[in-house]
């Protein structure tokens, strides 16, 4: 079963050890229950994303575990932060992550939060049409829009985020109106964001989402001459929970998504990934 555990997991003297430290010593030093993060595993995953997409901005989904030490470790590997609250933004800044490597989004952002994100130099993703007003009020000049591409990821319904009834993002029709409205208000829509769900163990739906994202971009370019500078492809790659599961590796998941963008969009665009 060691293949399901962190990279540094070993059986030493008949006992589980992590990072060379026996589990019994960890329990004695820190008490139980105890969650242990393996630095070796985290660095390996970070490097896998950087190798799979060397030109992309990779930002860690801080909501998974907001911890300054973890964010500092990831920052050492060139990973930024995906945040959705003022607290998560503060953690990222405390970890030394500069604003240019922070993405701020979520579907319940206040004007105060938007303003703080703007002051930090973070990239803000608008999640609903009414957020245009809040963004202008907060003094933002450049944002992304979250597009809902109508893709049902093969995962638990509660962590699907891109189907037509999702509470997240804008439909293509609403996004088109938002791009036009933002232009009139002097707010630059620099690109689009898409995220179809969590614990994804198939690639097909993610590729389909990228294809629909690019189709929308092509329509906007033809209609208004608008083209994205940034495409945030989200995250959601799942992990193994038992020996029978075989989710894609980082390279198997990220490679085809980045390739779909490069093949499907002829102009230079910055790719963002959110593991």
C-alpha positions in Angstrom: 0.0 0.0 0.0 3.0 2.3 0.1 2.2 3.5 -3.4 -0.8 5.3 -2.0 1.3 7.2 0.6 3.7 10.1 0.3 6.9 9.8 -1.7 9.1 9.5 1.5 6.9 6.8 3.1 9.0 3.7 4.1 8.6 0.7 6.4 11.6 0.8 8.7 12.0 -1.7 11.5 8.5 -2.8 11.0 7.1 0.7 11.3 5.8 3.4 9.0 8.3 6.3 8.6 7.7 9.6 6.8 10.7 11.7 5.7 12.9 9.4 7.8 10.9 10.0 11.0 9.0 7.1 12.6 5.3 7.6 12.9 5.4 6.7 16.6 7.9 9.6 17.1 5.7 12.0 15.2 2.7 11.0 17.4 4.7 11.2 20.6 6.0 14.7 19.7 2.8 16.2 18.3 -0.1 14.1 19.6 -2.9 12.5 17.6 -4.8 12.9 15.5 -2.1 14.3 13.3 -1.8 15.3 9.7 1.7 15.1 8.2 2.7 16.8 5.0 5.7 15.4 3.1 8.0 18.1 1.7 9.5 15.6 -0.8 6.1 14.9 -2.3 5.0 18.5 -2.4 8.2 19.6 -4.2 7.9 16.7 -6.6 4.4 17.7 -7.5 5.3 21.4 -7.9 8.2 20.5 -10.2 6.0 18.2 -12.2 3.7 21.1 -13.0 6.5 23.4 -13.9 8.0 20.8 -16.2 4.7 20.0 -17.8 4.0 23.7 -18.5 7.3 25.7 -18.1 5.8 28.9 -19.5 2.6 28.8 -17.4 1.9 30.6 -14.2 1.2 27.8 -11.7 -0.8 28.8 -8.5 -1.6 26.6 -5.6 -5.3 26.4 -4.6 -4.8 27.8 -1.1 -8.2 26.8 0.1 -7.0 23.2 0.2 -4.7 24.1 3.1 -3.9 27.7 4.0 -0.5 27.6 5.7 2.3 30.1 5.4 5.1 27.5 5.7 3.5 25.4 2.9 3.1 28.5 0.7 6.8 29.4 1.4 7.9 26.0 0.3 5.8 26.2 -2.9 7.1 29.7 -3.6 10.7 28.3 -3.5 9.5 26.0 -6.4 8.1 29.0 -8.3 4.5 28.3 -7.5 2.1 31.2 -6.7 -1.2 31.3 -4.9 -4.9 31.0 -5.9 -6.8 32.7 -3.1 -10.5 33.5 -2.4 -10.5 35.4 0.9 -8.6 38.3 2.5 -7.2 35.7 5.0 -5.8 33.6 2.2 -4.4 36.7 0.5 -2.7 37.7 3.7 -1.2 34.2 4.1 0.2 34.4 0.5 1.7 37.8 1.1 3.2 36.7 4.4 4.8 33.8 2.5 6.5 36.3 0.3 4.5 35.6 -2.9 4.3 38.8 -5.0 1.0 40.0 -6.4 1.9 39.0 -9.9 1.8 35.4 -8.9 -1.5 35.6 -7.0 -5.0 34.9 -8.5 -8.0 36.1 -6.5 -11.4 34.7 -7.2 -14.5 33.2 -5.8 -18.2 33.8 -6.1 -18.8 36.0 -3.1 -16.2 38.8 -3.3 -16.9 42.1 -1.6 -15.7 45.5 -2.8 -13.2 45.5 0.1 -11.8 42.2 -1.0 -11.6 43.3 -4.6 -9.8 46.5 -3.6 -7.3 44.6 -1.4 -6.6 42.2 -4.3 -6.0 45.2 -6.6 -3.7 46.9 -4.1 -1.7 43.7 -3.8 -1.3 43.5 -7.6 -3.2 40.2 -7.8 -5.1 39.0 -10.9 -8.8 39.2 -10.1 -11.3 36.8 -11.7 -14.9 38.0 -11.8 -17.4 35.3 -11.2 -20.8 36.9 -11.9 -22.2 39.8 -14.0 -22.9 42.0 -10.9 -19.2 41.9 -10.0 -18.5 44.3 -12.8 -20.0 47.1 -10.7 -18.0 46.0 -7.6 -14.8 45.8 -9.7 -15.3 49.4 -11.1 -16.1 50.6 -7.6 -13.0 49.0 -6.2 -10.9 50.8 -8.8 -9.8 47.7 -10.7 -8.5 48.2 -14.2 -7.8 44.7 -15.5 -9.6 41.4 -14.7 -10.4 37.9 -15.9 -13.9 36.5 -16.4 -14.9 33.0 -15.3 -16.7 31.1 -18.1 -19.0 28.2 -17.4 -18.6 26.0 -20.5 -21.5 23.6 -19.8 -19.3 20.6 -19.2 -20.2 18.0 -16.6 -17.0 16.6 -15.1 -17.1 12.9 -14.2 -16.8 13.4 -10.4 -19.1 13.9 -7.4 -22.0 16.3 -8.2 -21.1 18.5 -5.3 -17.6 19.3 -6.8 -18.7 19.8 -10.4 -18.3 23.5 -11.2 -18.9 24.0 -14.9 -22.2 22.4 -15.7 -25.1 24.7 -16.9 -26.7 25.0 -13.5 -23.5 25.8 -11.7 -23.4 28.6 -9.2 -19.9 29.5 -10.5 -19.0 31.6 -13.5 -20.9 33.2 -16.4 -22.6 31.4 -19.3 -21.2 32.2 -22.7 -24.1 34.6 -23.3 -23.6 36.4 -20.0 -19.8 36.5 -20.5 -20.2 38.1 -24.0 -22.4 40.8 -22.5 -19.9 41.3 -19.7 -17.1 41.9 -22.1 -19.1 44.5 -24.0 -20.3 46.1 -20.8 -16.8 46.2 -19.3 -15.4 47.9 -22.4 -17.9 50.7 -22.0 -16.9 51.1 -18.3 -13.1 51.2 -19.1 -12.5 47.9 -17.4 -10.2 45.6 -19.4 -11.2 42.0 -19.6 -7.7 40.5 -20.0 -8.8 36.9 -20.4 -10.9 34.0 -19.2 -10.9 31.4 -16.4 -12.4 27.9 -16.5 -12.6 25.2 -13.8 -14.8 22.2 -14.2 -14.5 20.4 -10.9 -12.3 18.7 -8.3 -11.0 15.1 -8.0 -10.9 14.7 -11.8 -9.6 11.3 -12.9 -10.4 11.7 -16.6 -8.9 14.0 -19.2 -11.7 14.2 -21.8 -14.0 16.7 -20.1 -11.1 19.0 -19.3 -10.0 19.0 -23.0 -13.6 19.7 -24.0 -13.8 22.6 -21.6 -10.6 24.1 -23.2 -12.1 23.6 -26.7 -15.3 25.4 -25.7 -13.2 28.2 -24.1 -11.3 28.7 -27.3 -14.5 28.6 -29.4 -15.9 31.4 -27.3 -12.7 33.4 -27.7 -12.9 32.9 -31.5 -16.5 34.2 -31.5 -15.6 37.2 -29.4 -12.7 38.0 -31.7 -15.0 37.8 -34.8 -17.7 39.8 -33.1 -15.8 42.6 -31.4 -12.1 42.1 -32.1 -11.5 40.9 -28.5 -8.8 38.4 -27.8 -7.5 37.0 -24.5 -4.1 37.7 -23.1 -4.6 35.2 -20.3 -6.3 31.8 -20.2 -6.6 30.3 -16.7 -7.4 26.5 -17.1 -8.1 25.9 -13.5 -7.1 22.7 -11.7 -8.8 19.7 -10.2 -6.6 16.8 -11.0 -7.5 13.9 -8.6 -5.4 11.5 -6.6 -5.5 7.8 -6.0 -7.5 6.6 -3.1 -7.1 2.9 -3.7 -4.9 0.5 -5.8 -7.5 0.3 -8.6 -7.7 4.0 -9.4 -5.4 5.3 -12.1 -5.8 9.1 -12.4 -3.6 10.8 -15.0 -0.2 11.9 -14.0 0.5 15.7 -13.9 2.2 15.5 -17.3 -0.6 13.4 -18.8 -3.2 15.9 -17.5 -1.5 19.2 -18.1 0.2 18.4 -21.4 -2.9 17.9 -23.5 -4.6 21.0 -22.0 -1.6 23.3 -22.8 -1.3 21.6 -26.3 -5.0 22.3 -26.9 -4.5 26.0 -26.2 -1.3 26.2 -28.4 -3.0 24.3 -31.3 -6.4 26.0 -31.0 -5.4 29.6 -30.5 -2.9 31.2 -32.9 -2.0 34.2 -30.8 0.4 34.4 -27.8 -1.5 33.9 -24.5 -0.4 33.4 -20.9 -1.6 30.1 -19.5 -2.5 29.8 -15.7 -2.9 26.5 -13.9 -4.4 26.1 -10.5 -3.5 22.8 -8.8 
